[in-house]
């Protein structure tokens, strides 16, 4: 059955002559689409499945891409069916037997195994007891699997100092949440004996986080050595099942009859690659810890409410479109495991990771660096560079020039998440203000300013030294405090915010007036100002406009562009500052390029009296915390 809306919009298109990307209007509201899906329209059912995660958001406007080039295969009613697991086994076998780049030589020592594992018993014995085992106490030669999932708010059985001895004898599986039982079943059905689940293999209560602080530093070993990572895509917490009963019409080709004059005839309707689109909008993909789990794992088997999917270094495919073998899939898995250890390559890859990770949510904001530490360790091993609170020492001056892009949330939403981070920072240190991991950014996207290339720009600042104090011996993990000292030309500036929130995600969030030396800087186009946090002190009236400072960092002459750090004083006696944002001005902002250098870089009156640790040859040595 096809509804009238689909008949008049989709089936009236001239498919033989339409180009890829042709747009067509559809149902006027989410509720209208839902009613049509429930009434049995095959096309609406497919659209609902393709973007179910997006459509759960309260919006009647959504762009749904329609792909029709590949023949999907018919799916079973359940995602835990024998046919579904047969496909999963084929994916794993093919990866191990045919994908050379997915199978580097394994380490031969026990270090590649986690401290603890769940022994699920022999795969052929579904009644076998599940026990917690200490890897160092037995000779383990078999592979192990891992689980990635959303914790949610479910109150589940976890490993504690009180039950660890009992768990080593037997874990009462009937008391485990449904998702964990399903993961154990999946491990056995795939012919694997051992499984790692964070809350059952890391002590969660009773030792004041001592075990967690140790084990959290070993995540690079856990996931990168996993035989295969099981990812629960749509389960909001552990009480939900890994498996689902699905509407097979959503991905099974349906023959529909066009009845309008322009569309008389039969059409085969199917969806292509919908799962990977769905994955990007799923709950699991928004969690900070899951980001590095997915990135580090050499193989990921995804279980969603509509179908299963596969991702490895050589292949990205879905159950419904298994014939579509995307060997060139651009994903975190491919990017990480095939990364070349050259300076430019790792730097670009790192900032791509930061870009994606920065929009992920964390239950505890202070985990922001820790939940990326495993990736940082691997990149550090590739390059030998020094990791500095989310940045890299060899390119630290450039790395300081990151900025936030708030493209997904309304102002009040990201202000709320940023405020929560700042509240958390009062009780537990997160990171220095000069790090993208510092408090106050919420889930704002973080990117580096583009076009800062040492081959074509002049550096105007220099990092003198960096001091970081860590909670443990892990120099990629939790911090107690930190600062850096920077040489540069400190300048006074007054900022006045004159316009509302901007919808332009690539430009400034607000419109600004810039005053240098008390004089308004007139420009042809706006100077770009990027505040790190939406909760930064208001700049909304001339009366409240207080002096801030900018420090030029890089200048390009082709075209003329100047990048600057924005700072505020924290302790004027000691020359201590906090970063509050960045600023950029280019030739497109100015009538006469020759006037730009003296306006922004010329010495200011009494500049030698500005708060700093040392003033020498027109430059200030300041401390940024």
Secondary structure, 3 states (H helix, E strand, C coil): CCCHHHHHHCCCCCCCCCCCCCCCCCCCCHHHHHHHHHHCCHHHHHHHHHCHHHHCCCCCCCCCCCCCCCCCCCCCCECCCHHHHHHHHHHHHHHHHHCHHHCCCCCCCHHHCCCEEEECCCCCCCCCCCEEEEHHHCCCCCCEEEEECCCCCCCCCCCECCCHHHHHHCCCHHHCCHHHHHHHHHHHHCCCCEEECHHHHCCCECCCCHHHHHHHHHHHHHHHCCCEEEEECCCCCCCCCCCCECCHHHCCCEEEEECCHHHCEEEEECCCCHHHHHHHCCCHHHEHHHHHHHHHCCEEEEECCCCEEEEECCCEEECCCCCCCCCCCCCHHHHHHCCCCCHHHHHHHHHHHHHHHCCCECCCHHHCCHHHHHHHHHHHHHHCCCEECCEEHHHHHHHCCEEEECCCCCHHHHHHHHHHHHHHHHHCCCCCCCCCCCCCCCCCEEEECCCCCCCCEEECCEEEEEEEEECCCCCCCCEEEEEEEEEECEEEEEEEECCCCCCCCCCCCCCEEEEECCEECCCCCCCEEEECCCCCCCCCCCCCCCEEEEEEEEEEECCEEEEEEEEEEEECCCCEEEEEEEEEEEHHHCCCCHHHHHHHHCCCCCHHHCCCCEEECCEEEEEEC
